Amino acid sequence: MLTAVIATLIVPFGTFALPMVWWVTTPPWLQWSDGGLTVTEGWLDTYQVQILPFIGNAMFIFLFHLYFQSIPKELDEAAVIDGASWFGIYRRIVMPLSGPAIATVAILAFLPLWNRAATEGAAEKTPAGPSWSGRPRTRP
């Protein structure tokens, strides 16, 4: 499974772009609105389309995999002897030790977004240009 995740690092993003557009425009989505469940077509103009396709970043999965492998198995074994459940081991041992990996992934995920915002801001001709929401800004 990890080999398949790492293999996706070799394939350029343009290869995934068109299938990703199809994926976010066609699946049905259940929403609670007007006192009942409604089925909508696609995820356009929703938060899901901005979050879900990018959760499974191959580089981040690989980074977490390597970091979790570096945590000594003796810690898990000692917790099992002390009577901890698997969820307790995860919550009390693995997650506190994962702080550096989580911080690294957060920084590496944030930097491209920041660079995109800085580039768009530098390319604007006037401060009243379009905003990220698509609505025109008003002049101060």
Secondary structure, 3 states (H helix, E strand, C coil): CHHHHHHCCCCCHHHHHHHHHHHHHCCEEEEEECCEEEEEECCCCCCHHHHHHHCCCHHHHHHHHHHHHHCCHHHHHHHHHCCCCHHHHHHHHHHHHCHHHHHHHHHHHHHHHHHHHHHHHHHCCCCCCECCCCCECCCC
